[in-house]
Amino acid sequence: MAEAETPIPDERHDQIFPSLEPADVARARRFGVIRRLAAGAMLARAGEVGEGLAIILSGTVFIYSHDSFGQRQHILSFGPGSFIGEMAQLAGRPALNDAEVREPAEVLILVPERMRALMIAEAELGERMMRALILRRVRLLKAGVGGPIIIGPAEDVNVLRLEGFLARNGYPHETLQAETDVEARSLLERFHIDPGQLPIVLCPNGNLLRNPSETELARCIGLVGPIDPTRVFDVAIVGAGPAGLATAVYAASEGLSVLVLDCRSFGGQAGASSRIENYLGFPTGISGMALMSRAYSQATKFGVETAIPNEVIGLDSPEDPITGHFILQLADGERVTARSVVIASGVSYRRLALENFDEYGASSVHYWVSQREAKLCAGQEVVLVGAGNAAGQGVVYLAPHVAKVWMLARGEGLQASMSQYLVDRVSALPNVEVLTRTELESLEGEDGLLSAVRWRRAASRQEERRSTRHLFLFIGADPNTMWLAGAGIALDAKGFVLTGAQAGENRRPLETSQPGIFAIGDIRSGSTKRVAAAVGEGAQVAAALHAYLATRAERKSQIPDRSDPVQAAERSA
Ligand SMILES: Cc1cc2nc3c(=O)[nH]c(=O)nc-3n(C[C@H](O)[C@H](O)[C@H](O)COP(=O)(O)OP(=O)(O)OC[C@H]3O[C@@H](n4cnc5c(N)ncnc54)[C@H](O)[C@@H]3O)c2cc1C
């Protein structure tokens, strides 16, 4: 009996599922290998790394998603002229869903490297296919189809932590409420899980994790894998914010082998921005996550390797930077070897120096505003501290979703620290009250959940108490340079990395006090703290890297090779 298809609704069907013409398939043939598969053969298995992307020449392939009981649901059918895959297949990561041959099929398999080669060599066809891969991922993200299933209480600190981690990494997932969802309850009974062990995560490969760390979850779903210890990268980039991703795209597109590491997710601070309105080319603005997801996909297309999440905790420079290699030490004990290093580790949001701040930090304090935070606070009163552009953007995004925003600023007004267009927008919002010369004094709550805050106004010296579940902080940031301790990199008085002439004699622009190590973006002393500036420095450093690596290769070739008998004979002659 034919299985009924349960389609995921979509608006851009033709772009998501383009039909390749015979001429397109002919152009793609030189990049792949042909396979003949019998009915029932698996082209992809959820949770496993498959061969790559598959263009169907004949036959039919069904796509199945899995529910929390492991039951398959038929969501799509593919026939001749269509192709199977999404971003996971391009990146060589585990598949999110099953693909099973329904009627005997002939398919053209493109492994990730050959798919990337096609995208470069066949630009128009590559663009159509790339767009489809991205849109398919977006569609799965929206529908929460594929990827892990989180089961836990609503608003639990750890559920929010894991959801936030997957969302920031553009990874589809589904959350089932442990209290109300029948499916969730029977699963907990089946696996004998008691409430103290929640949340649990069911990974697509069938593994069950109990309240995992982000790294454990990332490893289980194949978001990050082991790094080849014998490989020497041309450049290792620390930080996948706009500066790091821009470097990756420009360096890889010009032929360098690139590894990008980030301890959290791609996108950095920019990924947390609800709406970036001052980035060139986006007149209606773009969410930071959308902009950074595009950059990440672009890096994947150019073959950039990523290790996210992976924290860098140390950097060793070689005695001789011409012949030796830099070693990055990672928190999990792994090491990365590279000919050059780019420091793009940006800054971290400042926290409040209040006594019980850490009690509420995980569940009730937020450092950015996105759809998720807006949903969490819907219809409530919230308090936001800060007076810069990020604070302004946060208020503008939040206000339509919440009952009221109390905006606390230390200074006399917003004008000195916020762009005028944002000051105008904030003042036009009827449910926003700006309290100037006001400082937060204490937090109150229970079981890790905030219930009220107290602030003091300088004018009256009076303390006021306000009930709230959510506190937003936009109070500046400090450079992420802890991992550079002992690396001998010169910093300015505030801890930002010095580059160029400020770092020492004969230093190239953007080069630190150590030859071969460069610093860009927010972490660089004197940089303009903006997305466009970070991206611009990423492009600039790619050129500097080329020049550095070329000089290094040239100088290396001039060093006599003592093991070479010809050179030895020439020397003694
Ligand atoms: C809420 C908000 C809104 C903003 N809105 C705008 C805007 O509208 N327009 C604008 O131009 N700018 C905006 N900015 C500023 C802009 O986002 C930053 O200037 C920009 O992101 C800096 O880029 P970066 O790559 O240098 O650093 P970051 O974006 O800070 O990225 C650094 C990355 O390095 C990683 N990292 C740090 N330490 C380590 C380590 N030891 N190991 C591995 N990884 C590490 C971090 O996890 C992070 O992902 C906003 C900032 C915020 C917070």
The ligand as an ORCA input file, in Angstrom:
! r2SCAN-3c Opt
* xyz 0 1
  C      23.102     42.732     20.700
  C      24.109     43.337     19.768
  C      23.662     44.063     18.667
  C      24.599     44.627     17.774
  N      24.130     45.310     16.681
  C      24.998     45.829     15.772
  C      24.519     46.503     14.613
  O      23.325     46.675     14.417
  N      25.434     46.951     13.730
  C      26.780     46.785     13.904
  O      27.540     47.177     13.031
  N      27.261     46.149     14.996
  C      26.403     45.665     15.945
  N      26.879     45.026     17.062
  C      28.332     44.894     17.223
  C      28.872     43.752     16.347
  O      28.061     42.616     16.511
  C      30.324     43.444     16.676
  O      31.089     44.598     16.412
  C      30.857     42.272     15.839
  O      30.097     41.106     16.057
  C      32.329     41.975     16.165
  O      32.720     40.866     15.441
  P      33.973     39.948     15.845
  O      33.948     38.830     14.881
  O      35.167     40.796     15.958
  O      33.686     39.420     17.327
  P      32.456     38.650     17.981
  O      31.217     38.920     17.235
  O      32.512     39.013     19.422
  O      32.827     37.106     17.795
  C      33.856     36.498     18.523
  C      33.665     35.008     18.573
  O      34.806     34.412     19.200
  C      34.401     33.332     20.019
  N      35.427     33.082     21.042
  C      35.809     33.882     22.056
  N      36.782     33.312     22.785
  C      37.040     32.115     22.220
  C      37.945     31.037     22.529
  N      38.811     31.103     23.536
  N      37.911     29.926     21.751
  C      37.052     29.843     20.698
  N      36.184     30.825     20.376
  C      36.185     31.953     21.108
  C      33.065     33.807     20.599
  O      32.267     32.705     21.007
  C      32.458     34.565     19.421
  O      31.615     33.755     18.650
  C      25.987     44.469     17.993
  C      26.423     43.742     19.105
  C      25.503     43.189     19.988
  C      25.981     42.408     21.184
*
